[in-house]
Amino acid sequence: MKQEFTSFENNNSLIIIFAGWGMSADPFRQLRIEGCDIMTVWDYSVVNFDTTPLARYDDLYIFAWSFGVFMAQSVIKQYKIKPTLKIAVNGSLHPIDDLLGIPEDIFQGTLDRLDSRNLEKFYRRMCDSRETYENFRSHMPQRDIEDLRNELLSISTLYRSYASAYGHSTWDRVIIAENDRIFPPDNLRQEWDGHNRIRTIASGHMPDWQVLIEQEIIDKRLVGEKFSKSASRYDDNASVQREIAHHLHTLWLAHTTESPSSILEIGYGTGFLTALYATSWPLADLSLWDLAPQPVKGIPANTNITACDGEKLIADVPDDTFDVITSASCIQWFQSLPKFLYHAARVVKSRGLIVLSTFGPQNIAEVSEVTHLPLRYYSADELRAMIPENCDVIALEESEMKLNFPSPRHVMSHLRNTGVNALRHTAMTVTDFTRGYPVTSSGAPLTYRPIYIIIKKRSNE
């Protein structure tokens, strides 16, 4: 197994691409993702992964592709790697399987007839267009045929020795290309059946890696910029977010037995929730964190306002610091919700509360239908399963809030004015958006699906 930094700028986050069979680092050398170094892993003749370079990084984002999906799972388990995010791309945990991966006879045929001519055919089949193939060809791996044969044999041997080892639950998202001619898409859909976050892309087996990674890793800088631009219009347009803040506050009050003395709010926005609890507990010390801090009226003069990525900063806060940690309509932007909840449970005091709202599956599904945005929303059951062992869920509610706009153009305006569209590579022309957006006799609907959850840390005594 070979590992190479194909992009290194001394960042705090690392993307690890487990490439498919027949690859090298060459096809990935052009990738550049702001804020991330990139390591490419290939050649699975021997499983001997070096974890030493990983130690310096705060976040590890694993993108496993093709046979790399199975190999990544093997490496992660064997070397006890704990990624922030793990995404399977056009691959299966049962890579040689008639129903769940590449059919046995096709795999064996590839192995038996492997030569330079058939390797060329394989590479062509990976690509769904002449442009994709020509781009790949300009960075084509230079591998010895015998080495490639040995790699295929090694993958087969390892797979058959781990035939029933793995489940799907540890993978955050799954991507399936509708024009894949290496792994049959129907087989991949069957393999990942039941996974809550499967995204179909219009691609062949070889995706556009730059676009794919930029869509899957949230650019917090862009989120902050989008919100800053919409801040002056936010209060007039964010009726859903305002209503969510009110309901979360009401739920919080109902489950509070004594006034908190210290509150941390992450992603406070323009202060919908802040103004409510500042009135309820005027003597509490407030700490407000946001990527793009905005002024909030009616809060104590000594309020500590910090411009930061709260998901990262909370890892540096000492244990048992705050009575309450809260966040409304924000944590859906986090890279790793389980990791955040772990730190929140550590930072909140004994018998303290974690008070959150987020959004559930199929949130703004109308937008996803036309833009094919990645699905980032967890179900209530998934959220409950993430709760650290020293905590209890004392309230969990779901609801649906449907807005109706005169036209898709008004939906676009709403998204822009509330910062909801802060994702890379999602720009569409107005014409494409309006043509593809679902419209009913009542207008253009937009459906929010908020989830409210209150978590209580057990006594340390």
Residue pairs with C-beta under 8 A, 6 or more apart in sequence:
1 41
1 42
1 43
1 44
1 45
1 46
1 47
1 48
1 49
1 71
1 75
2 24
2 25
2 41
2 42
2 43
3 39
3 40
3 41
3 49
3 50
3 53
4 25
4 39
4 40
5 37
5 38
5 39
5 53
6 25
6 28
6 29
6 31
6 38
6 39
6 40
7 29
7 31
7 32
7 33
7 36
7 37
7 38
8 37
8 38
9 37
10 37
11 35
11 36
11 37
11 57
12 35
12 57
12 58
12 59
13 35
13 36
13 37
13 57
13 58
13 59
13 60
13 61
13 84
14 36
14 37
14 38
14 39
14 53
14 54
14 57
14 59
14 60
14 61
15 33
15 36
15 37
15 38
15 39
15 61
15 62
15 63
15 213
15 217
16 38
16 39
16 40
16 41
16 60
16 61
16 62
16 63
16 72
16 83
17 28
17 38
17 39
17 40
17 41
17 63
17 64
17 65
17 68
17 209
18 41
18 62
18 63
18 64
18 65
18 68
18 69
18 71
18 72
18 75
19 27
19 28
19 40
19 41
19 42
19 65
19 66
19 68
20 65
20 66
20 67
20 68
20 91
20 182
20 205
21 44
21 66
21 67
21 148
21 151
21 152
21 155
22 119
22 122
22 123
22 141
22 143
22 148
22 151
23 40
23 42
23 43
23 141
24 42
24 43
24 141
24 142
24 143
25 40
25 42
26 139
26 140
26 141
26 142
27 136
27 139
27 140
27 141
28 38
28 40
28 209
29 139
30 139
30 210
31 38
31 209
31 210
31 213
32 38
32 210
33 213
33 214
33 217
34 219
34 221
35 219
35 221
36 61
36 217
37 57
39 53
41 49
41 68
41 71
41 72
41 75
42 68
42 141
43 143
43 147
43 151
44 67
44 71
44 151
44 154
44 155
44 158
45 147
45 150
45 151
45 154
46 154
47 71
47 74
47 75
47 78
47 158
49 75
49 78
49 79
51 79
51 81
54 60
54 81
58 312
58 315
59 84
59 85
59 335
59 336
60 81
60 82
60 83
60 84
60 85
61 83
61 84
61 85
61 87
61 217
61 335
62 72
62 76
62 81
62 83
62 85
62 86
62 87
63 87
63 89
63 212
63 213
63 216
64 71
64 72
64 73
64 86
64 87
64 88
64 89
64 91
65 89
65 90
65 91
65 207
66 89
66 90
66 91
66 95
66 182
66 183
66 205
67 91
67 95
67 155
68 91
69 88
69 89
69 91
69 92
69 93
69 95
70 91
70 92
70 93
70 94
70 95
70 155
70 159
70 166
71 155
71 158
72 86
73 93
73 166
73 170
74 158
74 162
75 81
76 83
76 86
76 170
77 165
77 166
84 335
84 336
84 339
85 172
85 173
85 216
85 217
85 335
85 336
86 170
86 171
86 172
87 171
87 172
87 173
87 174
87 175
87 216
88 171
88 173
88 174
88 175
88 192
89 175
89 207
89 212
90 175
90 176
90 177
90 180
90 182
90 183
90 188
90 205
90 207
91 183
91 188
92 100
92 101
92 102
92 183
92 187
92 188
92 191
92 192
93 100
93 166
93 167
93 168
93 191
94 100
94 101
94 159
94 163
94 191
95 101
95 102
95 155
95 159
95 183
96 102
96 104
96 107
96 155
96 156
96 159
96 160
97 103
97 104
97 187
97 191
98 104
99 187
99 190
100 187
100 188
100 190
100 191
101 183
101 187
101 188
101 191
102 182
102 183
102 184
102 187
103 184
103 187
107 152
107 156
110 118
110 122
110 152
111 149
111 152
111 153
111 156
114 145
114 148
114 149
114 152
115 145
116 145
119 145
119 148
122 182
123 133
123 136
123 137
123 140
124 133
125 181
125 182
125 204
125 205
126 133
126 136
126 181
126 182
126 204
126 205
126 206
127 133
127 136
127 204
127 205
127 206
128 177
128 179
128 181
128 203
128 204
128 205
128 206
129 204
132 204
132 206
132 208
136 206
168 174
168 192
168 194
168 195
171 195
172 197
173 197
173 198
173 199
173 216
173 374
173 375
174 188
174 192
174 195
174 197
174 198
174 199
175 198
175 199
175 200
175 201
175 207
175 212
175 216
176 185
176 188
176 189
176 192
176 198
176 199
176 200
176 201
177 185
177 200
177 201
177 202
177 203
177 204
177 205
177 207
178 185
178 200
178 201
178 202
178 203
179 185
179 202
179 203
179 204
180 188
180 203
180 204
180 205
181 204
181 205
182 205
183 205
185 200
189 198
192 198
196 361
196 375
196 378
196 379
196 382
197 374
197 375
197 376
198 375
199 372
199 374
199 375
200 372
201 207
201 212
201 372
202 372
211 425
214 424
214 425
215 373
215 374
215 423
215 424
215 425
215 426
216 374
217 335
218 333
218 334
218 335
218 376
218 423
219 422
219 423
219 424
220 291
220 309
220 311
220 333
221 291
222 422
222 423
222 424
223 291
223 333
223 419
223 422
224 291
224 292
225 292
225 422
226 419
226 421
226 422
227 234
227 269
227 291
227 292
227 419
227 422
228 292
229 419
230 237
230 416
230 417
230 418
230 419
231 270
231 292
231 294
233 417
234 269
234 270
234 417
234 418
234 419
235 242
235 270
236 417
237 414
237 417
237 418
238 269
238 270
238 272
238 417
238 418
239 403
240 401
240 403
240 448
240 450
241 269
241 272
241 328
241 329
241 418
242 272
243 401
244 328
244 329
244 357
244 401
244 448
244 450
244 452
245 272
245 273
245 276
245 328
245 329
245 357
246 272
246 276
247 357
247 399
247 450
247 452
248 273
248 326
248 328
248 355
248 356
248 357
248 452
249 273
249 276
249 277
249 280
251 355
251 395
251 397
251 452
251 454
252 277
252 326
252 353
252 355
252 454
253 280
254 395
255 353
255 394
255 395
255 454
255 456
256 353
259 281
259 283
259 284
260 281
260 284
260 323
260 324
260 352
260 353
261 283
261 284
261 285
261 323
262 284
262 285
262 287
262 321
262 322
262 323
262 324
263 277
263 281
263 284
263 285
263 286
263 287
263 322
263 323
263 324
263 325
263 326
264 287
264 289
264 321
264 322
264 324
264 325
264 326
264 347
265 273
265 274
265 286
265 287
265 288
265 289
265 325
265 326
265 327
266 289
266 290
266 310
266 311
266 314
266 325
266 326
266 327
266 330
266 331
267 289
267 290
267 291
267 310
267 327
267 328
267 329
267 330
267 331
267 333
268 274
268 288
268 289
268 290
268 293
268 294
268 296
269 290
269 294
269 328
269 329
269 330
270 294
270 296
271 294
271 296
271 297
271 299
272 328
273 326
273 328
274 286
274 288
274 296
274 299
275 296
275 297
275 298
275 299
277 284
277 326
278 284
278 286
278 298
278 299
278 300
279 298
282 300
284 323
285 302
285 304
286 299
286 300
286 303
286 304
287 303
287 304
287 306
287 322
288 296
288 299
288 303
288 304
288 305
288 306
289 305
289 306
289 308
289 310
289 313
290 305
290 306
290 307
290 308
290 310
291 307
291 308
291 309
291 310
292 307
293 305
293 306
293 307
296 303
306 313
310 327
310 330
311 334
311 335
311 336
311 339
311 340
314 325
314 340
314 343
314 344
314 347
315 343
317 343
317 347
318 347
319 346
319 347
320 347
320 348
320 349
320 350
320 460
321 347
321 348
321 349
322 347
322 348
322 349
322 352
323 348
323 349
323 352
323 353
324 348
324 352
324 353
324 354
324 355
325 344
325 347
325 348
325 352
325 353
325 354
325 355
326 353
326 354
326 355
326 356
327 355
327 356
327 357
328 356
328 357
329 357
329 358
329 359
329 450
330 358
331 337
331 340
331 356
331 358
332 358
332 359
332 363
332 376
332 377
333 422
334 340
337 378
337 383
337 386
338 386
341 354
341 386
341 387
341 388
341 455
342 388
344 354
344 455
345 354
345 387
345 388
345 390
345 391
345 455
345 457
348 354
348 457
349 457
350 457
350 458
350 459
350 460
350 461
351 456
351 457
351 458
351 459
352 456
352 457
353 454
353 455
353 456
353 457
354 391
354 454
354 455
354 456
354 457
355 454
355 455
356 452
356 453
356 454
356 455
357 450
357 451
357 452
357 453
358 377
358 378
358 383
358 450
358 451
358 453
359 377
359 448
359 449
359 450
359 451
360 377
360 378
360 379
360 380
360 398
360 449
360 450
360 451
361 375
361 377
361 378
361 379
361 449
362 377
362 447
362 449
363 377
363 447
363 448
363 449
364 420
364 446
364 447
364 448
365 447
366 411
366 437
366 438
366 444
366 445
366 446
366 447
367 373
367 411
367 415
367 420
367 437
367 446
368 375
369 436
369 437
369 438
370 428
370 432
370 433
370 436
370 437
370 438
371 426
371 428
371 433
373 423
373 426
374 423
377 449
378 386
380 396
380 398
380 451
380 453
383 396
383 451
383 453
384 393
384 396
384 453
387 393
387 455
390 457
390 458
391 455
391 456
391 457
391 458
392 455
392 456
392 458
393 453
393 454
393 455
394 454
394 455
394 456
395 452
395 453
395 454
396 451
396 452
396 453
396 454
397 451
397 452
397 453
398 449
398 450
398 451
398 452
399 449
399 450
399 452
400 447
400 448
400 449
401 447
401 448
401 449
401 450
402 445
402 446
402 447
402 448
403 414
403 445
403 446
403 447
403 448
404 442
404 443
404 444
404 445
404 446
405 411
405 414
405 443
405 444
405 445
405 446
406 443
406 444
407 434
407 439
407 443
407 444
408 433
408 434
408 437
408 439
408 444
409 430
409 434
410 444
411 437
411 444
411 446
412 430
412 433
414 420
414 446
415 421
437 444
438 444
438 445
